[in-house]
Amino acid sequence: MQERERTVLSGWLMLPLVILLVLAMPGALIKGILAESIPWIVAAVLLVPFDFLMIWGFFTLQPNEARVLVLFGRYVGTVRKDGFHWTNPFSVHRGGPVTVQVHEQEKRQPQVAFARSKYRVSLRARNFETQTLKVNDKCGNPVDIGAVVVWRVEDTAKAIFDVDEYENYVKVQSETAVRHLANSYPYDHADDAPGTELTLRHGDAISDALAKELQDRLSRAGVRVDEARLTHLAYAPEIAGTMLRRQQAEAIIAARQKIVHGAVSMVEMALNELSEKRVVELDEERKAAMVGNLLVVLCGETAAEPVINAGTLYH
């Protein structure tokens, strides 16, 4: 199905004609009774259902709203222009009565309300937030993940005729896409994984991947995805404590590597400066002692406490 935009008559132009037809019915009836004319009475009787049909053809549309017209089971087009319109009454389908159940504590009878016609489609942007889902990531770790999707109906014909209840279709396919996304990427870099591998923690890249997959899934329903973004991402509670300790250990190791690298560079610079400026001549044994002392000072977590040597350099 492909949407076809349809132009209909203005309701304000048809309203005077319909009013004249409604007023003509009692006039014809009165004239037929006074003149005792059967044709006028028959015409008045026939005008009653005809007037109701003409009134049935009126409908209104708000901005960013569309009406799908179906004539005897055949799709004839979609009206997108807002305002007051009139068209073939048989192509305008309206919502029917539905029973609304009331809570038992209120002790009331079920109420009857009128449902909104499924052929009236909102074109406004809508938000849908998935539930927090527990899914295994690419590495098999259980994670809790949730997302929000901003979407709108782009093709009304596909939304009405290609899928059943397109709003529920968006809900189910969004949760399916989030599950598939979590299964396709690791939560974080593994020890043996390259640092350039895409993970669930790469916000913008993951959002683009989710939006692309959602668009592929929802295009059948005539839906356009404006934005998709993760709103919740965390390890499942049963492994959260273990993964936190692992991340802390990795952070400590990375920090130690930087500290050692900086300390070695500073020791090398100190030895080169002493040698070039001939401040003091150091043999290999004294160089080794100096390197050890400097590394202890630079790599230690607490401030070093100096020990004064009252003897010679060799004792």
N, C-alpha and C positions, 0 to 999 in steps of 0.2 A: 504494500500500500504506500502511496505517495500522497502527500497533502496537496489539495487544489484549492486555492483561495477563491471564494465566491462572493460576488457582489449582489446585494439584495436591495429592496426598496426601502426608502426612508419611512419610518413609522409615522412621522409627523405629516407626510403627504397622504398616507393611507387613512389616518385617523378621521379626517372630515368625511371621507367616503363611507367608512364603517359606521360613523354616527348617523349619517343619512339613511343607511340601510336599516339600522336599528329603529330609527324613528318611522321608517316607512312601514314597518310591520304593524303597529297599532293603527296607523292611518288606513292601510289596506283593509284591516279587519273591520274598522268602523264603517268604511265606505261599503264593504260587502254586506254588512248587516243592514245598513240603512237602505241600500239599493236592492237588498235581497238577491245579491249576485253571487252565485257559487264560485265562479272563477276568482273573484277578489278574495273570498274567504280562503280558498285553497292556496292562493298566492301568499296570503298572510301566514298561513300555517307553515308553508315551505320556507318562508323567510326566517323562521325561528332557528332551525338547525344551521341554515346558511349564515346567519349572524354570529352564531356561536363559533362556527368554523373560521370566519373572518377575524374574530377577536382572538382566537387561538393562534393566529399567525404572528401576533406581536411578541417581541422579546427585546430585552435590553442587554447590553454588554458594557462592563466596566473596563477601564484601561488595563491592558495586559491580561485580557480574557478573550477566549474564543468559543464559538459555538459550532459544533459538528452537525451538519444537516444530513439526515438519512431519509430517503423517500422509498417506502415499501421495501426496506431491506437493502437498498442500494445507496452507497455513499455518493453524494452529489457535490460536496464541497465544504469548506470551512470559512466562517465569517470571523475576521479578526478586527474589523473596525469597531471601535467603541461607539456607543450611542443607542438610539431608539430605532428599531428596525421592524420590518414586516416581510414575511416570505410565505411560501406555500405552507399552509397550516399542517399538512400531512408530513412535512419534513422536520417539524419542530417537536422534539420529544422532551417531555418535562418529567421531573421527579415524581415518583408515586408515593403513596402512603406506606409508612413502615411503623412497626410496633416498637415502642421504647419501653423496656422493662425498668420498673422502679424498685429500689431497695426494699426488701421485705419488711424492715423495721418501720417504714413509713406507712405500711398497710394501705396502699393506694392501688387502684386498678391500673393496668398497663396503659400508657398514653400513646396516642397516635400522632405521629409527626410526618412531615413531608420531606423525603430525602432529596438531596440535590441531584439533578440529572447528571448522569455520567457523560453526557454529550456536551456539557458545559465544562470547558477545560481552562484551568488557570495557567497563564504563561509566566507568572511571577517566579522569581528565584526562591527556592525552598532549601531548608536545612534538614539534614538527617544525620543523627548521631548514633553510631552503632553501639551495641552493648560492649562491655569489656569482655573480650574473648580470651580464653586460655588456649594457646596454640604452641606447637613445637616449632622452633626456628630451624634454619638449615642444618645446624649442628645437633639438633635434637634436644635443645634446652627448652623447657616450658616457660613461656613468657605470657604476660597479660598485655593485650593490645586493644586499642580502640581508635576510632577515626570519626571525623565529621565530613560530610559530603554536601557541597552546595550544587544544586542541580535545578534545571528548568525543562519544561516540555518545549521541544523545538518543532517536532512534526506531530500534529494532533491526530492524523490518520493512523500512523503507526502506534501511537499511544493507546488509541481506543480499539483498533481492530487487529493489531499484530500480537498483542499480549493481553492477558486477562488481569485486570486490576493493576495498572502500571505502577501505582504507588507501592503496592506490596512487592511488585517485581523489583523496583529500585531497592527496597529494603533487603530482600533476600540476596540479590546480586552484590550489593555493597558489602555485606558480611562475608560472602563467599570470596570476594576479591581481597578483603583484608586478611582472611585466613591464608589464601594462596600467596599473598605478599610476604607474610610472616614465614611461610615454609620455604620461600625462595631466597631469603637473605639471613645471614647470622645476626644475632643481636649485637655482637661486638667482635673485634678482631681476635682470632684464636692465636695461640702462641706460634704456630707454624704458618699462619696466613699472611700474605703480603699486606703491607699497610695501605695499599691503594684499593683493596677490595671494598665494595660497597656494602654497608651494613645498615641495619634498621635505625641506627643513631644518626645517619646522614639525613638530616631533616628535609632539605629542599629536594635532593635527588630522590629520596623515597617518596615524597609527595608527588613529584612528577611521574614516577613509575606507577603509583597508585591511581592517579588521575587518568593516565593512559589506559591502564587495564580496565578501569571502570567505564571509560568511554567506549572501549571495544565491546564490553558486555551490555551496555545500556543503549547502544545505537539501534538495536532491534526495536526498542520501545520508543524511538523518537525522542530520546532524552539527551540533553547536552550537559556535560559535567563542567561547571565553572571552576570548581576548586575541590581538592581532596587533601586532607592533612590529618596526620596522626595526632590524637589528643591525649593518649595514654600509652606509655610503653615502659614496662618494668618486668624484671624477672618474677616468676611465680613465687609465692611465699615459701614454698617448700625448699627452694634452692637460693632464695634471695640472700640469706646470711652467708652461705658458702661463696657465692659469687662476689659478695661485697669484700670478703676477706681476700679473695683472689685479686680483685682490682686494687685493693690496698697494697698487697704484696708486689704487684706489677708496678704500681706507682713508686714504691720505695726503691725497687731495683733500678727503675729508670732514673730516679733522683741520684742514687749512689753512683751510677755510671757517669752522670754529668759532673758530680763532685770529684770523682777520681780523675776524670779527664782534665778538669780544670786544675787540680792539684799537681798533676804531672807536668802540665804546661808551665805552671808557675815555678816549680822546682827546676825545670830545664832552663827557664829564663834566668833564674837566680844564679845557677852555676855558670851560665854563659857570661853574665854580667861580671861576676867575680873574676872569671878567667881573663876576659878582655881588658878590664881595668886594672888587673894585677893587684887587687886588694889584698889577697892572701893566696899563698900556694898550698893547694890541698892535694894530698896523695889519694889513692883509690880508697883506702880504709876510711879516711876522714870524709871523703865525698859520700861514701855509703852511709856513714853515721849521720851526716847532714841531711841526706835524702830521707832517711828514716824518720828523723826528728820533724822535718818539714811536712812529711806526709801525715804524721800523727797529728800535728797542729792543724793542718788544713782539712783533713778528713774526719776529725773527731767531732762528735755531737756536742760535747761540752767544751768550755774554754780550757785551754792548756795551762797548767801551772808550771812555770819554769823552775828548774833546779840549778842552783848556782854551784859551779865546780870550783872549789878553792885550790885545786892542784894545778898541774900543767895540762897541756892539751892531750897528753898521752896517759894521764893517770886520773 
